[in-house]
Amino acid sequence: METLVAEKWTYQDMLENLPADSCYELIDNELYEMPAPNTEHQRISGKLEFAFRLFLSKNNLGEVFDAPYDVRLDYDNVIQPDILFIKNDNLNNVTDKCFEGIPDLIVEIISPKSVYRDQVEKKDLYERFGVQEYWVIDPANQVIEVMYLEKSEYVLKDYLVENGIVKSVLLAGFEVKGEEIFSLKR
């Protein structure tokens, strides 16, 4: 993902100058165009989102959203995570256009071009803004990392390789099996 322009952008600039259905992120005033996800990415995202929705519908803990959906952390940082969870207490920050605030849990599915951005830049951004739990999914290696914010820093709390099980810290009782997420079965 390359920076679109050299000038500094704000959320207001995005609203005024970009098509409403465009997929861009704003990180520290720099605008980045988001590439369309590939088939594997879509399958993983869909399976994990379904698992979240099923768990949340049984437990009434909040709501899950998926990309493309703007999350305005502030006017200089607007992201479109692959999946995000918002607790019931924070649902008042959901507007007609976006979520304005800090999601409780974010999932990013990396692609070859987004490794550094997802594992370093976005991790640092989410840590800085206080996103409680951050999942990074690496489809190429069939790995899921679950990081949880402790004392303003992410700590690796769970790690799934291929066919293991990974659990959320924030959502007690929520777990997924690698074989269900990474399986090519439709």
C-alpha positions as CSV (number, residue, x, y, z in Angstrom):
1,M,0.0,0.0,0.0
2,E,1.5,3.2,-1.1
3,T,0.8,6.7,0.1
4,L,-1.6,8.3,-2.4
5,V,-0.3,11.9,-2.1
6,A,2.4,13.7,-0.2
7,E,0.1,16.3,1.3
8,K,-1.5,15.9,4.8
9,W,-5.1,14.7,4.9
10,T,-7.8,14.8,7.5
11,Y,-11.0,12.9,7.8
12,Q,-12.9,15.9,6.6
13,D,-10.7,16.0,3.4
14,M,-11.5,12.3,2.8
15,L,-15.3,13.0,3.1
16,E,-15.1,16.0,0.8
17,N,-12.6,14.7,-1.9
18,L,-13.0,10.9,-2.1
19,P,-15.9,8.9,-3.5
20,A,-18.2,7.6,-0.7
21,D,-17.5,4.0,-1.7
22,S,-13.8,4.3,-1.9
23,C,-11.4,2.2,0.3
24,Y,-8.8,4.3,1.9
25,E,-7.2,4.5,5.3
26,L,-5.7,7.6,6.9
27,I,-2.8,7.0,9.2
28,D,-1.2,10.0,10.9
29,N,-2.5,12.2,8.1
30,E,-1.2,10.0,5.3
31,L,-3.7,8.6,2.9
32,Y,-3.4,4.9,1.8
33,E,-5.5,3.2,-0.8
34,M,-6.6,-0.3,0.3
35,P,-6.3,-3.1,-2.3
36,A,-9.2,-5.4,-2.9
37,P,-8.8,-8.6,-0.8
38,N,-8.2,-11.9,-2.6
39,T,-10.4,-15.0,-2.4
40,E,-8.5,-16.6,0.5
41,H,-8.7,-13.4,2.5
42,Q,-12.5,-13.2,1.9
43,R,-13.0,-16.8,2.9
44,I,-11.0,-16.4,6.2
45,S,-12.7,-13.1,7.0
46,G,-16.2,-14.6,6.3
47,K,-15.6,-17.7,8.4
48,L,-14.2,-15.7,11.4
49,E,-16.9,-13.0,11.2
50,F,-19.5,-15.8,11.2
51,A,-18.0,-17.3,14.3
52,F,-17.9,-13.9,16.0
53,R,-21.6,-13.2,15.0
54,L,-22.7,-16.6,16.3
55,F,-20.9,-16.2,19.6
56,L,-22.2,-12.6,20.0
57,S,-25.8,-13.5,19.2
58,K,-25.8,-16.1,22.0
59,N,-24.1,-13.8,24.5
60,N,-25.4,-10.3,23.6
61,L,-22.0,-8.7,24.2
62,G,-21.9,-6.2,21.4
63,E,-21.7,-6.0,17.6
64,V,-19.2,-7.0,14.9
65,F,-18.5,-5.1,11.7
66,D,-16.3,-5.9,8.7
67,A,-14.5,-4.1,5.9
68,P,-15.0,-1.8,4.2
69,Y,-16.2,0.1,7.3
70,D,-14.5,3.3,8.5
71,V,-13.3,3.6,12.0
72,R,-12.4,7.1,12.9
73,L,-9.9,6.9,15.8
74,D,-9.5,10.7,15.4
75,Y,-9.5,13.2,12.5
76,D,-6.0,12.2,11.5
77,N,-6.5,8.4,11.7
78,V,-9.3,6.6,9.9
79,I,-8.9,2.9,9.3
80,Q,-10.8,0.0,7.8
81,P,-10.0,-3.1,9.8
82,D,-11.0,-6.5,8.3
83,I,-13.1,-7.2,11.4
84,L,-13.9,-5.2,14.5
85,F,-15.9,-5.9,17.6
86,I,-17.6,-3.2,19.7
87,K,-18.9,-3.8,23.2
88,N,-22.5,-2.8,24.0
89,D,-21.2,0.1,26.1
90,N,-19.5,1.6,23.0
91,L,-22.3,1.1,20.5
92,N,-23.4,4.7,21.0
93,N,-20.3,5.6,18.9
94,V,-21.7,3.9,15.8
95,T,-23.0,6.5,13.3
96,D,-24.6,6.2,9.9
97,K,-21.2,6.5,8.2
98,C,-18.7,5.0,10.6
99,F,-17.6,4.1,14.1
100,E,-16.2,7.1,16.0
101,G,-13.9,5.9,18.7
102,I,-11.8,3.0,19.8
103,P,-13.0,-0.6,18.9
104,D,-12.6,-3.1,21.6
105,L,-11.1,-5.8,19.3
106,I,-9.6,-5.6,15.8
107,V,-8.7,-8.3,13.4
108,E,-6.4,-7.8,10.4
109,I,-5.7,-10.5,7.8
110,I,-2.3,-9.9,6.2
111,S,-1.4,-10.2,2.6
112,P,2.1,-10.2,1.1
113,K,1.9,-6.4,0.6
114,S,0.5,-5.7,4.1
115,V,2.8,-7.6,6.3
116,Y,4.8,-4.6,7.7
117,R,1.7,-2.4,7.9
118,D,-0.4,-4.9,9.8
119,Q,2.3,-6.4,12.0
120,V,4.1,-3.1,12.8
121,E,2.4,0.1,11.8
122,K,-1.2,-0.8,12.6
123,K,-0.1,-2.8,15.7
124,D,1.6,0.4,17.0
125,L,-1.4,2.6,16.0
126,Y,-3.9,0.3,17.7
127,E,-1.7,0.0,20.8
128,R,-1.3,3.8,20.9
129,F,-5.1,4.3,20.7
130,G,-5.9,1.6,23.3
131,V,-7.6,-1.1,21.2
132,Q,-7.8,-3.8,23.9
133,E,-7.3,-6.9,21.7
134,Y,-5.6,-7.2,18.3
135,W,-5.7,-10.4,16.2
136,V,-3.2,-10.7,13.2
137,I,-4.0,-13.5,10.8
138,D,-1.3,-14.8,8.4
139,P,-3.0,-17.0,5.8
140,A,0.2,-18.0,4.1
141,N,1.6,-19.6,7.2
142,Q,-1.8,-20.4,8.8
143,V,-1.0,-18.5,11.9
144,I,-3.2,-16.4,14.2
145,E,-1.7,-14.2,16.9
146,V,-3.9,-12.8,19.7
147,M,-2.4,-9.7,21.4
148,Y,-4.0,-8.1,24.5
149,L,-3.2,-4.6,25.8
150,E,-1.5,-4.6,29.2
151,K,-0.1,-1.4,30.7
152,S,-0.4,0.3,27.3
153,E,1.6,-2.4,25.4
154,Y,0.4,-5.5,23.5
155,V,1.3,-8.9,25.0
156,L,1.0,-12.0,22.9
157,K,-1.7,-14.0,24.7
158,D,-2.4,-16.8,22.3
159,Y,-0.9,-18.2,19.1
160,L,-2.4,-20.6,16.7
161,V,-0.4,-22.6,14.1
162,E,-2.4,-24.5,11.5
163,N,-4.9,-26.8,13.2
164,G,-4.8,-25.6,16.8
165,I,-7.3,-23.5,18.8
166,V,-7.0,-19.8,19.5
167,K,-9.0,-18.0,22.2
168,S,-9.9,-14.4,22.9
169,V,-9.0,-12.8,26.1
170,L,-11.6,-10.1,25.9
171,L,-14.5,-12.4,24.9
172,A,-14.3,-15.1,27.5
173,G,-15.4,-18.4,26.0
174,F,-14.8,-17.4,22.3
175,E,-12.4,-19.7,20.5
176,V,-11.9,-20.8,16.9
177,K,-10.2,-23.8,15.4
178,G,-7.5,-23.3,12.8
179,E,-9.0,-26.0,10.6
180,E,-12.3,-24.1,10.5
181,I,-10.7,-20.8,9.6
182,F,-8.0,-22.0,7.2
183,S,-10.0,-24.8,5.6
184,L,-10.7,-24.5,1.9
185,K,-14.0,-26.3,2.4
186,R,-17.0,-24.2,1.3
